[in-house]
Amino acid sequence: MKVKVKQEFYDWEANVKRLAGEELDLTDTRYAELVENFSSNGVSVSDILEEVGGTESYNYSPVSTVQTPQVYVSGETTPLSQQEGV
């Protein structure tokens, strides 16, 4: 889950102060821990964090931009991947 910090707070697990405007990617478990921690201090999570994206922000294109390496057999001018029977 992607969230945006609305009000700065100290993130004890990461040992860092989270600043207003910062965006974080949190697991559901970590988000639940923060909700519990804030509420135990009388603070609503909605006062501190704003959800800006869910799991849909993690969908990646299935198209790879990495080029397949061309492998040549000694003495051949055609890549191995294009030779018949390989």
C-alpha positions as CSV (number, residue, x, y, z in Angstrom):
1,M,0.0,0.0,0.0
2,K,1.3,3.4,-0.9
3,V,0.8,6.2,1.6
4,K,1.7,9.9,1.9
5,V,2.8,11.4,5.2
6,K,0.4,14.2,6.2
7,Q,2.1,15.0,9.5
8,E,5.6,14.0,10.5
9,F,6.2,11.2,12.9
10,Y,9.0,9.1,14.2
11,D,9.1,5.6,12.6
12,W,10.6,3.4,15.3
13,E,10.9,0.4,13.1
14,A,12.9,2.2,10.4
15,N,14.6,4.4,13.1
16,V,13.9,7.5,11.1
17,K,11.7,10.6,11.3
18,R,9.1,10.6,8.5
19,L,8.5,14.0,7.0
20,A,5.3,15.5,5.7
21,G,4.9,14.9,2.0
22,E,7.1,11.8,2.0
23,E,5.6,8.8,0.2
24,L,6.0,5.3,1.6
25,D,5.3,1.8,0.4
26,L,4.0,-0.2,3.3
27,T,2.9,-3.8,3.7
28,D,-0.5,-4.4,5.2
29,T,1.1,-5.7,8.3
30,R,3.3,-2.6,8.8
31,Y,0.3,-0.4,8.1
32,A,-1.7,-2.2,10.8
33,E,1.2,-1.8,13.2
34,L,1.2,2.0,12.6
35,V,-2.6,2.2,13.0
36,E,-2.4,0.4,16.3
37,N,0.5,2.6,17.5
38,F,-1.2,5.8,16.5
39,S,-4.5,4.8,18.1
40,S,-2.8,3.8,21.3
41,N,-1.6,7.4,21.5
42,G,-5.1,8.7,20.8
43,V,-4.2,9.7,17.2
44,S,-6.2,8.7,14.1
45,V,-4.1,7.2,11.3
46,S,-6.0,9.5,8.9
47,D,-4.5,12.5,10.6
48,I,-0.9,11.2,9.9
49,L,-1.1,9.1,6.7
50,E,-3.1,9.4,3.5
51,E,-3.5,6.4,1.2
52,V,-2.4,7.3,-2.3
53,G,-2.4,3.9,-4.0
54,G,-3.1,0.3,-3.4
55,T,-1.9,-2.9,-4.9
56,E,-2.8,-1.6,-8.3
57,S,0.3,0.6,-8.2
58,Y,2.4,-2.5,-8.2
59,N,1.2,-3.8,-11.6
60,Y,4.2,-3.9,-14.0
61,S,4.2,-4.3,-17.7
62,P,4.9,-7.9,-18.8
63,V,7.0,-6.6,-21.7
64,S,10.7,-6.8,-20.9
65,T,13.1,-4.1,-22.0
66,V,16.1,-6.3,-21.4
67,Q,17.6,-7.5,-24.7
68,T,18.1,-11.3,-25.1
69,P,21.8,-12.0,-25.5
70,Q,22.9,-13.3,-28.9
71,V,24.8,-16.6,-28.6
72,Y,26.9,-17.7,-31.6
73,V,28.3,-21.2,-32.3
74,S,31.9,-21.1,-33.3
75,G,32.1,-20.5,-37.1
76,E,28.4,-19.7,-37.4
77,T,27.1,-16.2,-38.4
78,T,23.6,-16.9,-37.3
79,P,22.7,-16.5,-33.6
80,L,22.1,-19.8,-31.9
81,S,18.6,-18.8,-31.0
82,Q,17.7,-18.5,-34.7
83,Q,19.3,-21.8,-35.8
84,E,17.0,-24.7,-36.6
85,G,17.0,-27.6,-34.2
86,V,18.2,-25.5,-31.3
